[in-house]
Amino acid sequence: MEGTNRSMKQVDESNEKSLKGTLISVGFVGAVIVIMWVAVFSLYMSRI
């Protein structure tokens, strides 16, 4: 039973690291989309 507990903790820690990387990646992609949207919108507004 003790060995199972240790392996579960290792899985949880590696899963959390993976999720942190996913969160950073999603945030980066979201920021790029927002920056591109603002750039295109400002270009559109300057031509009206």
PDB file of N, CA, C and O in Angstrom:
ATOM      1  N   MET A   1       0.818  -1.191   0.000  1.00  0.00           N
ATOM      2  CA  MET A   1       0.000   0.000   0.000  1.00  0.00           C
ATOM      3  C   MET A   1       0.868   1.263   0.000  1.00  0.00           C
ATOM      4  O   MET A   1       0.524   2.263  -0.631  1.00  0.00           O
ATOM      5  N   GLU A   2       1.979   1.203   0.706  1.00  0.00           N
ATOM      6  CA  GLU A   2       2.883   2.356   0.785  1.00  0.00           C
ATOM      7  C   GLU A   2       3.474   2.705  -0.584  1.00  0.00           C
ATOM      8  O   GLU A   2       3.582   3.880  -0.933  1.00  0.00           O
ATOM      9  N   GLY A   3       3.852   1.696  -1.346  1.00  0.00           N
ATOM     10  CA  GLY A   3       4.425   1.922  -2.669  1.00  0.00           C
ATOM     11  C   GLY A   3       3.422   2.546  -3.625  1.00  0.00           C
ATOM     12  O   GLY A   3       3.796   3.363  -4.465  1.00  0.00           O
ATOM     13  N   THR A   4       2.165   2.177  -3.509  1.00  0.00           N
ATOM     14  CA  THR A   4       1.118   2.733  -4.364  1.00  0.00           C
ATOM     15  C   THR A   4       0.935   4.212  -4.065  1.00  0.00           C
ATOM     16  O   THR A   4       0.731   5.011  -4.980  1.00  0.00           O
ATOM     17  N   ASN A   5       1.005   4.581  -2.798  1.00  0.00           N
ATOM     18  CA  ASN A   5       0.865   5.982  -2.402  1.00  0.00           C
ATOM     19  C   ASN A   5       1.977   6.837  -2.998  1.00  0.00           C
ATOM     20  O   ASN A   5       1.721   7.943  -3.474  1.00  0.00           O
ATOM     21  N   ARG A   6       3.192   6.338  -2.977  1.00  0.00           N
ATOM     22  CA  ARG A   6       4.326   7.087  -3.516  1.00  0.00           C
ATOM     23  C   ARG A   6       4.191   7.281  -5.018  1.00  0.00           C
ATOM     24  O   ARG A   6       4.460   8.366  -5.533  1.00  0.00           O
ATOM     25  N   SER A   7       3.774   6.229  -5.726  1.00  0.00           N
ATOM     26  CA  SER A   7       3.643   6.357  -7.178  1.00  0.00           C
ATOM     27  C   SER A   7       2.531   7.330  -7.543  1.00  0.00           C
ATOM     28  O   SER A   7       2.635   8.030  -8.550  1.00  0.00           O
ATOM     29  N   MET A   8       1.476   7.387  -6.750  1.00  0.00           N
ATOM     30  CA  MET A   8       0.391   8.332  -7.007  1.00  0.00           C
ATOM     31  C   MET A   8       0.889   9.773  -6.848  1.00  0.00           C
ATOM     32  O   MET A   8       0.508  10.648  -7.626  1.00  0.00           O
ATOM     33  N   LYS A   9       1.738  10.024  -5.846  1.00  0.00           N
ATOM     34  CA  LYS A   9       2.279  11.365  -5.650  1.00  0.00           C
ATOM     35  C   LYS A   9       3.159  11.764  -6.831  1.00  0.00           C
ATOM     36  O   LYS A   9       3.120  12.914  -7.269  1.00  0.00           O
ATOM     37  N   GLN A  10       3.941  10.840  -7.343  1.00  0.00           N
ATOM     38  CA  GLN A  10       4.796  11.148  -8.491  1.00  0.00           C
ATOM     39  C   GLN A  10       3.961  11.458  -9.715  1.00  0.00           C
ATOM     40  O   GLN A  10       4.301  12.361 -10.479  1.00  0.00           O
ATOM     41  N   VAL A  11       2.885  10.736  -9.916  1.00  0.00           N
ATOM     42  CA  VAL A  11       2.001  10.987 -11.059  1.00  0.00           C
ATOM     43  C   VAL A  11       1.352  12.349 -10.911  1.00  0.00           C
ATOM     44  O   VAL A  11       1.257  13.094 -11.886  1.00  0.00           O
ATOM     45  N   ASP A  12       0.899  12.693  -9.703  1.00  0.00           N
ATOM     46  CA  ASP A  12       0.259  13.985  -9.480  1.00  0.00           C
ATOM     47  C   ASP A  12       1.223  15.133  -9.747  1.00  0.00           C
ATOM     48  O   ASP A  12       0.844  16.122 -10.373  1.00  0.00           O
ATOM     49  N   GLU A  13       2.468  15.014  -9.280  1.00  0.00           N
ATOM     50  CA  GLU A  13       3.442  16.088  -9.476  1.00  0.00           C
ATOM     51  C   GLU A  13       3.766  16.273 -10.949  1.00  0.00           C
ATOM     52  O   GLU A  13       3.851  17.405 -11.425  1.00  0.00           O
ATOM     53  N   SER A  14       3.946  15.187 -11.671  1.00  0.00           N
ATOM     54  CA  SER A  14       4.253  15.319 -13.092  1.00  0.00           C
ATOM     55  C   SER A  14       3.049  15.850 -13.849  1.00  0.00           C
ATOM     56  O   SER A  14       3.209  16.576 -14.830  1.00  0.00           O
ATOM     57  N   ASN A  15       1.854  15.502 -13.414  1.00  0.00           N
ATOM     58  CA  ASN A  15       0.639  16.002 -14.058  1.00  0.00           C
ATOM     59  C   ASN A  15       0.501  17.504 -13.832  1.00  0.00           C
ATOM     60  O   ASN A  15       0.102  18.227 -14.745  1.00  0.00           O
ATOM     61  N   GLU A  16       0.825  17.988 -12.628  1.00  0.00           N
ATOM     62  CA  GLU A  16       0.743  19.416 -12.348  1.00  0.00           C
ATOM     63  C   GLU A  16       1.743  20.191 -13.202  1.00  0.00           C
ATOM     64  O   GLU A  16       1.409  21.260 -13.713  1.00  0.00           O
ATOM     65  N   LYS A  17       2.952  19.682 -13.366  1.00  0.00           N
ATOM     66  CA  LYS A  17       3.934  20.355 -14.207  1.00  0.00           C
ATOM     67  C   LYS A  17       3.440  20.427 -15.638  1.00  0.00           C
ATOM     68  O   LYS A  17       3.606  21.449 -16.304  1.00  0.00           O
ATOM     69  N   SER A  18       2.839  19.362 -16.111  1.00  0.00           N
ATOM     70  CA  SER A  18       2.306  19.333 -17.465  1.00  0.00           C
ATOM     71  C   SER A  18       1.186  20.360 -17.618  1.00  0.00           C
ATOM     72  O   SER A  18       1.101  21.042 -18.639  1.00  0.00           O
ATOM     73  N   LEU A  19       0.340  20.468 -16.618  1.00  0.00           N
ATOM     74  CA  LEU A  19      -0.761  21.428 -16.690  1.00  0.00           C
ATOM     75  C   LEU A  19      -0.260  22.863 -16.617  1.00  0.00           C
ATOM     76  O   LEU A  19      -0.849  23.745 -17.241  1.00  0.00           O
ATOM     77  N   LYS A  20       0.806  23.120 -15.877  1.00  0.00           N
ATOM     78  CA  LYS A  20       1.367  24.471 -15.829  1.00  0.00           C
ATOM     79  C   LYS A  20       1.901  24.865 -17.198  1.00  0.00           C
ATOM     80  O   LYS A  20       1.709  25.998 -17.640  1.00  0.00           O
ATOM     81  N   GLY A  21       2.564  23.942 -17.863  1.00  0.00           N
ATOM     82  CA  GLY A  21       3.057  24.218 -19.206  1.00  0.00           C
ATOM     83  C   GLY A  21       1.921  24.455 -20.183  1.00  0.00           C
ATOM     84  O   GLY A  21       2.021  25.305 -21.068  1.00  0.00           O
ATOM     85  N   THR A  22       0.838  23.700 -20.023  1.00  0.00           N
ATOM     86  CA  THR A  22      -0.333  23.881 -20.878  1.00  0.00           C
ATOM     87  C   THR A  22      -0.943  25.256 -20.653  1.00  0.00           C
ATOM     88  O   THR A  22      -1.315  25.937 -21.608  1.00  0.00           O
ATOM     89  N   LEU A  23      -1.046  25.664 -19.403  1.00  0.00           N
ATOM     90  CA  LEU A  23      -1.606  26.973 -19.088  1.00  0.00           C
ATOM     91  C   LEU A  23      -0.767  28.087 -19.691  1.00  0.00           C
ATOM     92  O   LEU A  23      -1.316  29.039 -20.245  1.00  0.00           O
ATOM     93  N   ILE A  24       0.540  27.988 -19.595  1.00  0.00           N
ATOM     94  CA  ILE A  24       1.426  29.002 -20.174  1.00  0.00           C
ATOM     95  C   ILE A  24       1.266  29.033 -21.695  1.00  0.00           C
ATOM     96  O   ILE A  24       1.212  30.109 -22.291  1.00  0.00           O
ATOM     97  N   SER A  25       1.193  27.869 -22.319  1.00  0.00           N
ATOM     98  CA  SER A  25       1.037  27.805 -23.776  1.00  0.00           C
ATOM     99  C   SER A  25      -0.291  28.408 -24.223  1.00  0.00           C
ATOM    100  O   SER A  25      -0.335  29.168 -25.191  1.00  0.00           O
ATOM    101  N   VAL A  26      -1.361  28.076 -23.528  1.00  0.00           N
ATOM    102  CA  VAL A  26      -2.676  28.614 -23.875  1.00  0.00           C
ATOM    103  C   VAL A  26      -2.699  30.129 -23.675  1.00  0.00           C
ATOM    104  O   VAL A  26      -3.274  30.854 -24.488  1.00  0.00           O
ATOM    105  N   GLY A  27      -2.083  30.603 -22.608  1.00  0.00           N
ATOM    106  CA  GLY A  27      -2.017  32.044 -22.371  1.00  0.00           C
ATOM    107  C   GLY A  27      -1.233  32.761 -23.456  1.00  0.00           C
ATOM    108  O   GLY A  27      -1.615  33.849 -23.887  1.00  0.00           O
ATOM    109  N   PHE A  28      -0.137  32.156 -23.898  1.00  0.00           N
ATOM    110  CA  PHE A  28       0.677  32.755 -24.947  1.00  0.00           C
ATOM    111  C   PHE A  28      -0.106  32.825 -26.266  1.00  0.00           C
ATOM    112  O   PHE A  28      -0.101  33.856 -26.939  1.00  0.00           O
ATOM    113  N   VAL A  29      -0.768  31.738 -26.625  1.00  0.00           N
ATOM    114  CA  VAL A  29      -1.557  31.723 -27.864  1.00  0.00           C
ATOM    115  C   VAL A  29      -2.703  32.732 -27.773  1.00  0.00           C
ATOM    116  O   VAL A  29      -2.996  33.431 -28.744  1.00  0.00           O
ATOM    117  N   GLY A  30      -3.346  32.807 -26.615  1.00  0.00           N
ATOM    118  CA  GLY A  30      -4.422  33.785 -26.419  1.00  0.00           C
ATOM    119  C   GLY A  30      -3.921  35.208 -26.546  1.00  0.00           C
ATOM    120  O   GLY A  30      -4.593  36.050 -27.142  1.00  0.00           O
ATOM    121  N   ALA A  31      -2.752  35.492 -25.997  1.00  0.00           N
ATOM    122  CA  ALA A  31      -2.184  36.841 -26.093  1.00  0.00           C
ATOM    123  C   ALA A  31      -1.864  37.190 -27.540  1.00  0.00           C
ATOM    124  O   ALA A  31      -2.100  38.321 -27.965  1.00  0.00           O
ATOM    125  N   VAL A  32      -1.332  36.239 -28.303  1.00  0.00           N
ATOM    126  CA  VAL A  32      -1.035  36.481 -29.710  1.00  0.00           C
ATOM    127  C   VAL A  32      -2.316  36.774 -30.480  1.00  0.00           C
ATOM    128  O   VAL A  32      -2.342  37.675 -31.318  1.00  0.00           O
ATOM    129  N   ILE A  33      -3.384  36.018 -30.202  1.00  0.00           N
ATOM    130  CA  ILE A  33      -4.666  36.253 -30.885  1.00  0.00           C
ATOM    131  C   ILE A  33      -5.204  37.637 -30.551  1.00  0.00           C
ATOM    132  O   ILE A  33      -5.677  38.344 -31.441  1.00  0.00           O
ATOM    133  N   VAL A  34      -5.141  38.035 -29.288  1.00  0.00           N
ATOM    134  CA  VAL A  34      -5.641  39.356 -28.883  1.00  0.00           C
ATOM    135  C   VAL A  34      -4.823  40.456 -29.537  1.00  0.00           C
ATOM    136  O   VAL A  34      -5.389  41.435 -30.022  1.00  0.00           O
ATOM    137  N   ILE A  35      -3.498  40.316 -29.563  1.00  0.00           N
ATOM    138  CA  ILE A  35      -2.645  41.330 -30.182  1.00  0.00           C
ATOM    139  C   ILE A  35      -2.955  41.454 -31.675  1.00  0.00           C
ATOM    140  O   ILE A  35      -3.035  42.563 -32.204  1.00  0.00           O
ATOM    141  N   MET A  36      -3.130  40.321 -32.351  1.00  0.00           N
ATOM    142  CA  MET A  36      -3.456  40.359 -33.778  1.00  0.00           C
ATOM    143  C   MET A  36      -4.827  40.996 -34.007  1.00  0.00           C
ATOM    144  O   MET A  36      -4.997  41.762 -34.955  1.00  0.00           O
ATOM    145  N   TRP A  37      -5.801  40.691 -33.155  1.00  0.00           N
ATOM    146  CA  TRP A  37      -7.135  41.250 -33.295  1.00  0.00           C
ATOM    147  C   TRP A  37      -7.092  42.766 -33.118  1.00  0.00           C
ATOM    148  O   TRP A  37      -7.721  43.498 -33.882  1.00  0.00           O
ATOM    149  N   VAL A  38      -6.357  43.234 -32.123  1.00  0.00           N
ATOM    150  CA  VAL A  38      -6.245  44.680 -31.878  1.00  0.00           C
ATOM    151  C   VAL A  38      -5.548  45.360 -33.052  1.00  0.00           C
ATOM    152  O   VAL A  38      -5.948  46.453 -33.451  1.00  0.00           O
ATOM    153  N   ALA A  39      -4.519  44.737 -33.609  1.00  0.00           N
ATOM    154  CA  ALA A  39      -3.807  45.320 -34.747  1.00  0.00           C
ATOM    155  C   ALA A  39      -4.726  45.423 -35.960  1.00  0.00           C
ATOM    156  O   ALA A  39      -4.756  46.461 -36.621  1.00  0.00           O
ATOM    157  N   VAL A  40      -5.469  44.372 -36.260  1.00  0.00           N
ATOM    158  CA  VAL A  40      -6.375  44.402 -37.416  1.00  0.00           C
ATOM    159  C   VAL A  40      -7.511  45.393 -37.169  1.00  0.00           C
ATOM    160  O   VAL A  40      -7.904  46.111 -38.089  1.00  0.00           O
ATOM    161  N   PHE A  41      -8.041  45.446 -35.965  1.00  0.00           N
ATOM    162  CA  PHE A  41      -9.118  46.380 -35.652  1.00  0.00           C
ATOM    163  C   PHE A  41      -8.651  47.829 -35.769  1.00  0.00           C
ATOM    164  O   PHE A  41      -9.377  48.677 -36.288  1.00  0.00           O
ATOM    165  N   SER A  42      -7.431  48.114 -35.285  1.00  0.00           N
ATOM    166  CA  SER A  42      -6.929  49.483 -35.386  1.00  0.00           C
ATOM    167  C   SER A  42      -6.666  49.860 -36.846  1.00  0.00           C
ATOM    168  O   SER A  42      -6.883  51.007 -37.237  1.00  0.00           O
ATOM    169  N   LEU A  43      -6.204  48.908 -37.647  1.00  0.00           N
ATOM    170  CA  LEU A  43      -6.024  49.162 -39.078  1.00  0.00           C
ATOM    171  C   LEU A  43      -7.365  49.446 -39.739  1.00  0.00           C
ATOM    172  O   LEU A  43      -7.474  50.364 -40.552  1.00  0.00           O
ATOM    173  N   TYR A  44      -8.376  48.673 -39.400  1.00  0.00           N
ATOM    174  CA  TYR A  44      -9.728  48.878 -39.929  1.00  0.00           C
ATOM    175  C   TYR A  44     -10.265  50.249 -39.528  1.00  0.00           C
ATOM    176  O   TYR A  44     -10.828  50.963 -40.358  1.00  0.00           O
ATOM    177  N   MET A  45     -10.092  50.620 -38.256  1.00  0.00           N
ATOM    178  CA  MET A  45     -10.625  51.908 -37.775  1.00  0.00           C
ATOM    179  C   MET A  45      -9.879  53.070 -38.403  1.00  0.00           C
ATOM    180  O   MET A  45     -10.476  54.127 -38.606  1.00  0.00           O
ATOM    181  N   SER A  46      -8.606  52.924 -38.717  1.00  0.00           N
ATOM    182  CA  SER A  46      -7.861  54.031 -39.315  1.00  0.00           C
ATOM    183  C   SER A  46      -8.253  54.248 -40.771  1.00  0.00           C
ATOM    184  O   SER A  46      -8.033  55.336 -41.303  1.00  0.00           O
ATOM    185  N   ARG A  47      -8.817  53.259 -41.419  1.00  0.00           N
ATOM    186  CA  ARG A  47      -9.210  53.393 -42.836  1.00  0.00           C
ATOM    187  C   ARG A  47     -10.662  53.830 -43.005  1.00  0.00           C
ATOM    188  O   ARG A  47     -11.087  54.100 -44.128  1.00  0.00           O
ATOM    189  N   ILE A  48     -11.428  53.906 -41.930  1.00  0.00           N
ATOM    190  CA  ILE A  48     -12.825  54.336 -42.055  1.00  0.00           C
ATOM    191  C   ILE A  48     -12.894  55.852 -42.125  1.00  0.00           C
ATOM    192  O   ILE A  48     -13.983  56.417 -42.232  1.00  0.00           O
TER     193      ILE A  48
END
